[in-house]
């Protein structure tokens, strides 16, 4: 994700991580309630403990004229403790009924927490399903000054859906934290003439009946909740394959029709090029969507980056598609490690400019390094993203500088082999800064502790060589 204040746009169950926090309080031998948070101290109420989701089945009927959403979400999960109750994240919206393994369950609401109490306890390690029927007018999140508006955002002809960091709860119940990844199926019904775009690939052709059209999409690869989208509206589409054979879909609101062909061809070129730099493309399709909503940012929604109300240039597309590897396939366990997403994607912009012969990564690094020691970028160590300022320029730019300082220290051969190994070793999984440092030291044979400490964790300007 990239913010406009910088001048630029900010299979399956087997990879589900058992990262959910245990229930609050001491261990017991009997069933107990799962924790109301997944264990991220920076976002203590995000996600939930006691279970791990493997699959979401989202069935949504949305009417743009009334902004009303009617939904049924069915979640397949596994218990990570013996459960007497568990929570789901859901903001607003009215819950009609909840069932666990087909049996009615009782539920209560408090803030954004939906607490479900099944008819009987769920055994540790047992697989179970929970079905939630709900409806209402989605309310996007607007209370973070550094992010603007995010979540399910109604528009005149549909919806603009970008959920980073915790906006998925504005349109479906779930375990809304990147530590819990799952596969997704989407069944989306909208008025005829409206297009529904979601992650992954379309399952069959849209069907129209009674003035409504239903679209079905499937993302079979694991995905964090903030990357899920159901962007709706009037779009012109271009579909085909990249030169490397990857299915490619570009969509643009009619206002941005002139950007459609360039979005399509640039997305294809970049996807294929990043595959030579970072390793094989991790997903089943690529592309992008330009919608007529002035978000002022872009988000790397899995397989379909979304550009909010502007015609993206090559640098922005390079950034969002690099995220398909770094952020989407490789996901962070805790928000404090966000530089592993944004620093890598920003460095990808520099690599793309270098590849095109426009400017070297060294020149980009030098431009930033020439900022005076009093510049605020040096006061914000990017290795510890702050919950009240997640998308600070330092997380992006100083994060990218960290990678270039590493490249200088270990040489191009080791550096680019490191990127490919990092992406391959953690494909569809989770990553931490410590794991990256350990791999860099292993592959280079060097002690890099001082370099990473200076660039990631010290609130001051490092020496140019780290």
C-alpha positions in Angstrom: 0.0 0.0 0.0 1.3 3.5 -0.8 0.1 6.9 0.5 -0.5 9.9 -1.6 1.4 12.1 0.8 4.6 10.5 -0.7 3.5 11.4 -4.2 2.8 7.8 -5.1 0.1 5.2 -4.3 0.8 3.9 -1.1 -2.3 -24.8 -1.2 -4.8 -23.5 1.1 -5.4 -25.1 4.5 -2.0 -26.7 4.7 -0.3 -23.4 5.0 -2.7 -22.0 7.6 -0.5 -20.9 10.5 -1.2 -21.8 14.0 -0.3 -18.3 15.0 -3.4 -17.6 16.9 -2.8 -16.6 20.5 -4.0 -18.9 23.3 -6.9 -17.9 25.4 -6.4 -15.3 28.1 -5.6 -16.6 31.5 -3.8 -19.7 32.7 -4.0 -23.0 30.9 -6.8 -25.4 32.0 -7.7 -28.9 31.1 -11.3 -28.0 30.1 -12.9 -26.0 27.4 -12.4 -22.3 27.5 -13.1 -19.2 25.4 -10.7 -18.3 22.7 -8.9 -14.9 23.2 -10.5 -11.8 21.7 -7.2 -10.9 20.0 -4.6 -12.9 18.1 -1.8 -11.7 20.2 -0.4 -8.7 18.3 0.4 -6.1 21.1 0.1 -3.3 18.6 -3.4 -4.3 17.5 -4.6 -6.2 20.6 -8.2 -6.6 19.4 -7.4 -7.6 15.9 -7.8 -11.3 15.0 -8.8 -13.9 17.6 -7.3 -16.8 19.5 -8.2 -20.4 19.8 -8.6 -21.4 16.1 -7.0 -21.2 12.7 -9.1 -20.5 9.6 -8.4 -22.6 6.4 -11.2 -21.3 4.1 -13.8 -18.5 3.8 -16.9 -18.9 1.6 -18.4 -15.4 1.2 -21.9 -15.1 -0.4 -22.8 -11.5 -0.8 -25.8 -9.7 -2.4 -25.2 -5.9 -2.7 -27.4 -3.2 -4.0 -25.6 0.1 -4.8 -28.7 2.2 -4.8 -29.5 1.4 -1.1 -25.9 0.5 -0.1 -27.3 -2.5 1.5 -25.3 -5.7 1.8 -26.8 -9.1 2.6 -24.2 -11.8 3.4 -23.6 -15.3 4.5 -20.1 -16.2 5.5 -19.1 -19.8 6.1 -15.7 -20.4 7.7 -13.8 -23.7 7.9 -11.4 -23.7 10.8 -9.4 -25.9 13.2 -9.4 -25.4 16.9 -6.0 -24.8 18.5 -7.4 -25.4 22.0 -10.6 -26.9 23.5 -13.2 -24.2 22.9 -16.3 -23.3 24.8 -16.6 -20.0 22.8 -14.7 -18.0 20.2 -14.7 -14.6 18.6 -15.0 -13.3 15.1 -14.2 -9.8 14.0 -17.2 -7.9 12.6 -17.8 -4.1 12.6 -21.4 -2.9 12.4 -23.8 -5.0 10.3 -26.7 -6.9 11.9 -26.2 -10.6 12.6 -29.3 -12.7 12.0 -28.1 -16.1 13.0 -25.0 -18.2 13.6 -24.5 -21.9 13.3 -21.5 -24.1 14.2 -21.3 -27.4 12.4 -24.9 -26.9 11.3 -26.3 -26.5 14.8 -27.6 -23.1 16.0 -25.2 -21.2 18.2 -25.8 -18.4 20.6 -23.9 -15.1 20.0 -23.3 -11.7 21.6 -21.8 -8.5 20.2 -19.5 -6.0 21.9 -17.8 -3.4 19.7 -16.2 -5.2 16.7 -16.2 -8.5 18.5 -18.8 -11.2 17.7 -18.6 -13.9 20.4 -20.0 -17.3 19.3 -20.9 -20.0 21.8 -21.6 -23.3 20.1 -24.1 -25.8 21.5 -21.3 -28.0 22.8 -17.5 -27.6 23.2 -15.2 -27.9 20.3 -12.3 -30.4 20.9 -8.7 -29.2 20.6 -7.5 -29.8 17.0 -11.0 -30.5 15.8 -12.1 -29.1 12.4 -15.4 -27.2 12.6 -17.4 -24.8 10.5 -19.2 -21.6 11.5 -21.9 -19.9 9.3 -22.9 -16.3 10.0 -25.9 -14.7 8.3 -25.8 -10.9 8.4 -26.9 -7.7 6.6 -26.8 -3.9 6.7 -25.0 -0.9 5.3 -21.2 -1.4 5.5 -19.4 1.5 7.2 -15.8 2.0 6.2 -13.1 2.9 8.7 -12.3 6.6 8.8 -10.6 7.1 12.1 -7.0 6.8 11.2 -5.4 10.0 10.0 -2.5 8.2 8.3 -4.7 5.9 6.3 -7.7 7.9 5.3 -10.8 5.7 4.5 -10.5 2.0 4.0 -12.6 -1.2 4.2 -15.8 -1.7 2.2 -16.4 1.8 0.7 -19.8 2.3 -1.1 -19.6 4.2 -4.4 -22.2 5.5 -6.7 -22.1 2.4 -8.9 -20.8 -0.2 -6.4 -18.0 -0.4 -3.9 -14.3 0.2 -3.6 -12.9 -2.4 -1.3 -9.4 -2.0 0.2 -9.0 -3.4 3.8 -5.5 -2.9 5.0 -4.8 -3.1 7.9 -8.0 -4.2 9.6 -11.0 -3.3 7.4 -12.1 -6.8 6.3 -14.3 -6.8 9.3 -16.4 -4.0 7.7 -17.9 -6.5 5.2 -17.4 -10.1 6.5 -16.8 -11.8 9.8 -13.5 -13.5 10.2 -10.1 -13.7 11.9 -9.0 -10.2 10.7 -5.2 -10.3 11.2 -2.4 -11.2 8.7 -1.2 -14.0 11.0 -4.1 -16.2 9.8 -4.2 -16.9 6.1 -6.9 -18.9 4.3 -8.3 -19.7 0.8 -11.4 -17.8 -0.3 -14.5 -18.4 -2.5 -16.7 -15.5 -3.4 -20.3 -15.6 -4.7 -21.3 -12.0 -5.4 -24.7 -10.9 -6.7 -25.2 -7.4 -8.0 -27.7 -5.6 -10.3 -27.4 -6.5 -13.9 -24.9 -4.2 -15.6 -22.6 -4.1 -12.5 -19.4 -6.1 -12.6 -18.1 -7.8 -9.5 -14.3 -8.3 -9.2 -12.8 -10.4 -6.5 -9.5 -12.2 -5.9 -8.3 -15.2 -7.8 -10.0 -16.5 -10.9 -13.6 -16.6 -12.0 -15.4 -19.9 -11.5 -17.6 -20.3 -14.6 -19.4 -17.5 -16.4 -21.6 -14.9 -14.6 -25.3 -15.8 -14.5 -28.2 -13.3 -14.8 -31.7 -13.8 -13.6 -34.4 -11.4 -12.3 -32.4 -8.3 -13.1 -29.4 -9.5 -11.1 -26.1 -11.0 -12.0 -24.0 -13.4 -9.9 -20.3 -13.7 -10.2 -18.2 -16.5 -8.7 -14.5 -16.1 -7.9 -12.0 -18.4 -6.2 -8.6 -17.7 -4.7 -7.2 -21.1 -4.0 -3.9 -19.8 -2.6 -3.8 -18.7 1.1 -4.5 -15.0 1.6 -4.6 -12.6 4.5 -8.0 -11.0 5.2 -6.9 -7.4 4.4 -6.1 -8.5 0.8 -9.6 -9.8 0.1 -11.7 -7.6 -2.2 -15.2 -7.5 -3.7 -14.8 -4.3 -5.9 -18.1 -3.6 -7.7 -19.1 -1.1 -10.4 -19.2 -0.5 -14.1 -15.8 -1.6 -15.6 -14.3 -2.2 -19.0 -12.2 -5.3 -19.0 -9.2 -6.6 -21.0 -8.2 -10.2 -20.5 -5.5 -12.5 -21.9 -2.2 -13.9 -20.8 1.3 -12.5 -20.1 4.1 -13.6 -22.4 5.0 -16.0 -19.7 1.5 -17.6 -19.8 0.0 -16.1 -16.7 -3.7 -15.1 -17.0 -4.0 -11.3 -16.9 -7.1 -9.2 -16.2 -7.1 -5.5 -16.3 -10.3 -3.5 -15.4 -11.0 0.2 -15.5 -13.9 2.5 -14.7 -15.1 4.1 -17.9 -13.7 7.4 -16.7 -10.2 5.8 -16.9 -10.8 3.9 -20.1 -7.6 5.4 -21.6 -5.5 3.7 -18.9 -6.9 0.2 -19.5 -4.5 -1.0 -22.3 -1.4 0.4 -20.5 -2.5 -1.2 -17.2 -2.9 -4.5 -19.0 0.4 -4.4 -20.9 2.5 -3.0 -18.0 1.1 -5.4 -15.5 1.9 -8.3 -17.8 5.5 -7.1 -18.4 6.1 -6.5 -14.7 4.7 -9.8 -13.6 7.0 -11.7 -16.0 10.0 -9.6 -15.1 9.6 -9.9 -11.4 9.4 -13.7 -11.9 12.9 -13.6 -13.2 14.1 -11.5 -10.2 12.1 -12.9 -7.3 11.2 -16.4 -8.6 8.1 -17.9 -10.1 4.9 -15.9 -9.8 3.1 -17.3 -6.7 -0.6 -17.0 -7.9 -2.9 -18.1 -10.6 -3.5 -14.7 -12.3 -2.3 -11.1 -12.4 -3.6 -7.7 -13.4 -5.1 -4.6 -11.8 -8.2 -2.5 -11.4 -8.6 1.3 -11.7 -11.8 2.5 -10.0 -13.4 6.0 -10.0 -13.0 6.5 -6.3 -10.5 9.2 -5.1 -8.8 7.1 -2.4 -5.4 8.6 -3.1 -3.7 5.3 -2.7 -3.3 1.8 -4.2 -3.6 -1.5 -2.4 -2.0 -4.8 -3.5 -5.2 -6.9 -3.3 -4.1 -10.4 -4.1 -4.0 -11.0 -7.8 -5.8 -7.7 -8.4 -4.1 -4.5 -7.2 -6.6 -1.7 -6.9 -5.8 1.9 -7.9 -8.1 4.5 -6.3 -9.1 7.2 -8.7 -5.9 7.8 -10.7 -4.0 6.4 -13.7 -1.1 4.5 -12.2 2.4 4.9 -13.6 4.9 2.2 -14.1 6.5 2.8 -10.7 3.2 2.3 -8.8 2.4 -0.8 -10.8 5.9 -2.1 -10.1 5.4 -1.6 -6.4 1.9 -3.2 -6.1 2.9 -6.3 -8.2 6.1 -6.8 -6.2 3.8 -7.1 -3.2 2.4 -10.3 -4.8 5.7 -11.8 -3.6 6.4 -9.6 -0.6 3.4 -9.1 1.5 1.0 -11.5 -0.2 2.8 -14.8 -0.7 5.2 -13.9 2.1 3.1 -12.3 4.8 4.0 -10.7 8.1 3.0 -12.3 11.5 3.0 -9.0 13.3 2.5 -5.4 12.0 5.8 -4.2 13.5 7.5 -6.0 10.6 5.7 -4.1 7.9 9.0 -3.0 6.3 9.2 -6.5 5.0 6.3 -5.6 2.8 6.7 -1.9 2.0 10.5 -1.7 2.0 10.8 -4.6 -0.4 8.1 -3.2 -2.7 9.7 0.2 -2.7 13.1 -1.3 -3.5 11.3 -3.1 -6.4 10.5 0.4 -7.8 14.2 1.2 -7.8 15.0 -2.1 -9.4 12.5 -1.5 -12.2 13.9 2.0 -12.9 17.4 0.4 -13.0 16.1 -2.3 -15.3 14.7 0.3 -17.7 17.9 2.3 -17.6 16.2 5.4 -16.1 18.0 5.5 -12.7 20.1 3.1 -10.8 19.2 1.9 -7.3 22.4 3.4 -6.1 21.3 6.8 -7.3 17.9 6.5 -5.6 19.7 5.4 -2.4 22.1 8.4 -2.6 19.2 10.8 -3.1 17.6 9.7 0.1 20.9 9.4 2.0 21.7 13.0 1.1 18.8 14.2 3.3 20.2 16.0 6.4 20.5 14.2 9.7 17.6 16.3 11.0 15.2 14.9 8.4 12.3 13.0 10.1 13.1 9.8 8.1 16.0 9.2 10.4 13.9 9.6 13.6 11.6 6.7 12.6 13.4 3.3 12.7 11.5 1.3 10.1 12.2 -2.1 11.6 9.6 -1.4 14.3 6.5 0.0 12.5 4.4 2.1 14.9 0.7 1.3 15.2 -0.3 4.9 15.1 1.8 5.6 12.0 2.2 2.3 10.1 2.7 3.8 6.7 5.3 6.3 7.5 7.7 7.2 4.7 10.6 5.6 6.6 8.9 2.2 6.5 8.9 2.5 2.7 12.0 4.5 1.8 14.4 3.7 4.7 13.2 0.1 4.4 14.3 0.1 0.8 17.6 1.8 1.7 18.2 -1.1 4.2 18.0 -3.5 1.2 20.4 -1.4 -0.8 22.9 -1.2 2.1 22.6 -5.0 2.3 23.2 -5.3 -1.5 26.3 -3.1 -1.1 27.6 -5.3 1.7 27.1 -8.7 0.2 27.3 -8.0 -3.6 24.8 -8.5 -6.4 25.2 -12.2 -6.8 24.4 -13.0 -3.2 21.8 -10.3 -2.8 19.6 -11.4 -5.7 20.1 -15.1 -4.8 18.9 -14.1 -1.3 15.7 -12.5 -2.7 14.9 -15.6 -4.6 15.6 -17.9 -1.7 13.6 -15.8 0.7 10.6 -15.9 -1.6 10.9 -19.6 -2.2 11.6 -20.7 1.4 8.5 -18.9 2.7 6.1 -19.2 -0.2 2.5 -18.8 1.0 3.8 -18.6 4.6 4.8 -16.0 7.2 8.0 -14.1 7.8 9.8 -12.0 10.4 12.7 -9.6 10.3 14.8 -12.0 12.4 14.3 -14.7 9.8 15.5 -12.4 7.0 18.6 -11.3 8.9 19.4 -15.0 9.7 19.1 -16.0 6.0 21.2 -13.0 4.9 24.0 -13.9 7.3 23.8 -17.6 6.3 24.0 -16.9 2.5 26.6 -14.2 2.8 28.8 -15.7 5.5 28.9 -12.3 7.1 27.9 -10.9 10.5 25.3 -8.3 9.4 23.9 -7.5 12.8 25.4 -4.0 12.9 24.1 -3.2 9.4 20.5 -4.2 10.2 20.6 -2.5 13.6 21.8 0.8 12.1 19.3 0.8 9.2 16.2 -0.7 10.9 16.4 0.0 14.6 18.4 3.2 15.4 16.6 6.6 15.4 19.5 8.3 13.7 21.2 8.5 10.3 23.4 5.5 9.7 26.8 5.6 8.0 26.4 5.2 4.3 27.7 1.6 4.5 25.6 0.7 7.5 
